[in-house]
């Protein structure tokens, strides 16, 4: 008999502040959603058309790269100063992994430490939903959350280019990761 803890989740729930703009990458209309975000951010500001285009291209490329790695949602914090860049973002990915093929959190942390290099802080942490590997740099915070049923890791990739991971925005991103629940 399979224990409930061993069953893979059908979905997840995560609390993200209401002022963060959500782009559903599972829908074909994600590009228009992203364009709406850029247009709103640049409207009324003194942002040049070239700067607006650069923001659009950067966010589109981030979404496309994420999609190639199983991304399903992209959250962007609004209120970007001057529309130059989003002050924070969250890319949620659920890459497919054959059941039983995911490494343990310790093995995964070791591999991530080698890949991330000495400037990254890599550790295994406990979240309310289980164990996770946290990779922290000056401007990014990644949580690889082990999923029940041994089906891999849900990846929460936070980018905090303006304020960095030390301070209130980093604390908010940690709180968002801790709000994760399996459904």
C-alpha positions in Angstrom: 0.0 0.0 0.0 1.3 3.5 -0.9 1.6 6.0 1.9 0.2 9.5 1.2 3.7 10.9 1.6 4.9 8.7 -1.2 2.3 9.9 -3.8 3.5 12.6 -6.2 1.6 15.8 -5.8 -0.9 16.8 -8.5 0.0 20.5 -8.1 1.4 23.1 -5.7 0.4 26.3 -4.1 2.7 29.2 -3.4 1.9 32.6 -1.9 3.2 35.5 -4.0 2.4 39.1 -3.2 -0.5 40.5 -5.1 1.6 43.2 -6.7 3.7 40.7 -8.5 2.6 40.1 -12.1 2.0 36.5 -13.0 2.7 35.0 -16.5 1.4 31.5 -17.1 4.0 29.9 -19.2 1.8 26.8 -19.8 -0.6 28.9 -22.0 0.2 29.9 -25.6 -0.5 33.6 -24.7 2.4 34.0 -22.4 4.2 36.3 -24.8 1.3 38.7 -24.8 1.1 38.6 -21.0 4.8 39.4 -20.8 4.4 42.2 -23.3 1.5 43.7 -21.2 3.8 43.7 -18.2 6.6 45.5 -20.1 4.2 48.0 -21.6 2.7 48.8 -18.1 6.1 49.2 -16.6 7.3 51.6 -19.2 4.1 53.6 -19.7 4.3 57.0 -18.2 8.0 56.7 -17.4 10.8 58.4 -19.3 11.9 55.0 -20.6 13.1 55.1 -24.2 11.7 52.7 -26.8 15.1 51.0 -27.0 15.2 50.4 -23.2 11.7 49.1 -23.3 12.7 46.7 -26.1 15.7 45.5 -24.2 13.5 44.8 -21.1 11.1 42.8 -23.3 13.9 40.8 -25.0 15.5 40.0 -21.7 12.3 38.8 -20.1 11.2 36.9 -23.2 14.6 35.2 -23.3 14.4 34.3 -19.6 10.9 32.8 -20.1 12.0 30.9 -23.2 15.1 29.5 -21.5 13.0 28.6 -18.5 10.4 26.8 -20.7 13.2 24.7 -22.2 13.9 23.5 -18.6 10.3 22.9 -17.5 9.2 26.4 -16.4 5.5 26.8 -15.8 5.1 30.2 -14.1 7.0 33.5 -14.2 6.3 36.2 -11.5 7.6 39.7 -11.9 7.5 42.3 -9.2 6.1 45.6 -10.4 7.3 49.1 -9.6 10.5 48.9 -11.5 12.4 52.2 -11.1 12.6 53.8 -14.5 11.3 50.6 -16.1 14.9 49.4 -16.6 14.4 46.0 -15.0 12.1 44.1 -12.7 13.4 44.6 -9.1 12.6 40.9 -8.4 11.3 37.9 -10.3 10.4 34.3 -9.6 10.5 31.5 -12.3 8.9 28.3 -11.2 9.9 25.1 -13.0 8.7 21.6 -12.7 11.1 19.6 -14.9 10.1 16.1 -15.7 12.2 13.4 -14.0 11.5 9.7 -14.2 10.3 8.4 -10.8 13.2 7.2 -8.7 15.9 9.0 -10.7 16.2 12.2 -8.6 19.3 12.4 -6.4 19.1 12.9 -2.7 19.2 16.5 -1.5 22.8 15.9 -0.3 23.9 14.6 -3.6 22.1 17.4 -5.4 23.6 20.0 -3.2 27.1 18.6 -3.8 26.5 18.8 -7.6 25.1 22.3 -7.4 28.1 23.5 -5.2 30.5 22.3 -7.9 28.4 23.9 -10.7 27.7 27.2 -8.9 31.3 27.8 -7.8 32.8 29.4 -4.6 30.7 32.6 -4.8 27.5 30.6 -4.1 26.3 29.4 -0.7 24.7 26.0 -1.2 23.0 24.1 1.6 20.3 21.6 2.3 17.4 23.3 4.2 14.1 22.2 5.6 10.9 23.8 4.3 7.4 23.0 5.6 6.9 20.7 2.5 10.2 18.9 3.0 13.9 19.1 2.2 15.3 21.5 -0.4 18.6 22.6 -1.7 19.1 26.3 -1.5 21.6 28.1 -3.7 22.2 31.7 -2.8 24.4 34.3 -4.6 24.5 38.1 -4.3 21.5 38.6 -6.6 19.8 35.2 -6.9 18.2 32.7 -4.7 17.3 29.2 -5.9 15.3 26.6 -4.1 15.2 23.0 -5.4 12.4 21.4 -3.4 12.3 17.6 -3.3 8.9 16.5 -4.4 7.0 13.6 -2.7 6.9 10.4 -4.6 10.5 10.6 -5.6 9.6 12.5 -8.9 12.2 15.2 -8.8 12.5 18.7 -7.6 10.4 21.8 -8.0 12.7 24.7 -8.8 12.0 28.2 -7.5 14.4 30.6 -9.1 14.4 34.1 -7.6 16.3 36.9 -9.2 16.9 40.0 -7.1 19.2 42.2 -9.2 18.6 45.6 -7.5 18.6 44.9 -3.8 20.3 41.6 -3.7 19.5 38.6 -1.4 20.6 40.4 1.8 17.8 42.5 3.1 14.0 42.8 2.9 13.6 41.5 -0.7 15.7 38.5 0.1 13.7 37.9 3.2 10.5 38.1 1.1 11.8 35.6 -1.4 12.6 33.2 1.5 9.1 33.7 2.9 7.6 32.9 -0.5 9.6 29.7 -0.7 8.5 28.7 2.8 4.8 29.2 1.7 5.0 26.3 -0.8 2.4 23.6 -0.2 1.7 20.4 -2.2 -1.8 19.7 -3.4 
